[in-house]
Amino acid sequence: MQYSPLALAFIGDAVYEQLVREKLILRANTSANALHKMAVEKVCAEFQSDAAARLIQDQMLTQQELEVYKRGRNAKGINPPKHSSVAQYRSATGLETLFGFLRLTNRVERIDELFSQIWGSGEDSTVKE
């Protein structure tokens, strides 16, 4: 069954945010408010757009994954929030689409691999080991 890119982005957003929250809670024993602020920095369109660009630049995506990303990035009906550009929001939607696709095709190890690459290249020095 073929899902629409925005349906894949819908589930991919939740998958990605859960990974961020898990990573933060395992690394930072701090207040929920502080955890929320750190999570917002990692789930915003700007960070996700940069993460997608790094994955593409580093040639981390297979041809199929790149096609799924592009389907999400190019989807119609995307309305960016005021704090990010249209290009950033579209790229972030593409990344979420990819995570949704990988989740619905049960490629958990690949999700972990890509997320590790994203997290490792965007480390926040304020998060304590």
C-alpha positions in Angstrom: 0.0 0.0 0.0 1.3 3.4 -0.9 0.7 6.2 1.7 0.7 9.9 0.8 3.9 11.7 1.7 2.1 13.8 4.3 0.6 10.7 6.0 4.1 9.3 6.2 5.4 12.7 7.6 2.6 12.6 10.2 3.9 9.3 11.6 7.5 10.2 10.9 7.2 13.3 13.0 6.2 11.2 16.0 8.9 8.7 15.4 11.6 11.4 15.2 10.3 13.3 18.2 10.2 10.1 20.3 13.8 9.4 19.4 14.9 12.9 20.4 13.0 12.7 23.7 14.5 9.2 24.5 18.0 10.4 23.7 17.6 13.5 25.9 16.1 11.7 28.9 18.8 9.1 28.8 21.6 11.7 28.7 20.3 14.6 30.8 18.9 14.2 34.3 17.1 17.6 34.4 13.7 19.1 34.7 10.9 18.4 32.3 11.0 22.1 31.3 14.7 21.9 30.4 14.2 18.7 28.5 11.3 20.3 26.5 13.5 23.2 25.6 16.3 20.9 24.4 13.8 18.8 22.5 12.4 21.8 20.7 15.9 22.7 19.4 16.2 19.2 17.8 12.7 18.8 16.4 12.3 22.3 14.8 12.2 22.6 11.0 15.6 24.4 10.9 17.4 21.5 12.7 15.6 18.8 10.7 16.4 20.6 7.5 20.1 20.8 8.3 20.0 17.1 9.4 18.5 16.1 6.0 21.1 18.1 4.1 23.9 16.4 6.1 22.4 12.9 5.3 22.2 13.8 1.6 25.6 15.4 1.5 27.2 12.5 3.3 25.4 10.1 0.9 23.8 8.2 3.8 20.5 7.6 1.9 19.8 4.8 -0.5 18.2 5.7 -3.8 14.8 4.5 -2.5 15.2 6.6 0.7 16.2 9.7 -1.3 13.1 9.2 -3.5 10.9 9.0 -0.4 12.5 12.1 1.1 11.9 14.0 -2.2 8.3 12.9 -2.3 7.8 14.4 1.2 9.8 17.5 0.4 7.8 18.2 -2.7 4.4 17.4 -1.3 1.6 19.8 -1.9 -0.3 21.4 1.0 2.7 22.3 3.2 2.3 25.5 5.2 5.5 26.5 7.0 5.3 28.2 10.4 6.5 31.8 10.7 9.9 30.9 12.2 11.2 28.8 9.3 11.5 29.3 5.6 9.4 27.3 3.1 12.6 25.5 2.0 13.5 24.5 5.5 10.0 23.3 6.3 9.8 21.3 3.1 13.1 19.7 3.8 12.0 18.9 7.4 8.8 17.3 6.0 10.9 15.2 3.7 12.9 13.9 6.6 9.8 13.1 8.6 8.4 11.4 5.5 11.5 9.2 5.4 11.2 8.3 9.1 7.5 7.5 8.6 8.3 5.3 5.6 11.0 3.4 7.5 8.8 2.9 10.5 5.8 1.6 8.4 8.2 -0.7 6.6 9.6 -1.9 9.9 13.1 -0.8 9.3 13.9 0.1 12.9 17.6 -0.6 12.6 17.8 1.8 9.6 15.9 4.5 11.6 18.4 4.0 14.5 21.4 4.3 12.1 20.1 7.5 10.4 19.1 9.0 13.7 22.5 8.3 15.2 24.1 10.1 12.3 21.8 13.0 12.8 22.4 13.2 16.5 26.1 12.7 16.3 26.5 15.6 13.8 24.3 17.9 15.8 25.5 17.4 19.3 24.5 20.0 21.9 27.3 20.8 24.3 24.8 21.8 26.9 23.6 18.2 27.3 25.7 16.4 29.9 26.8 12.8 29.4 
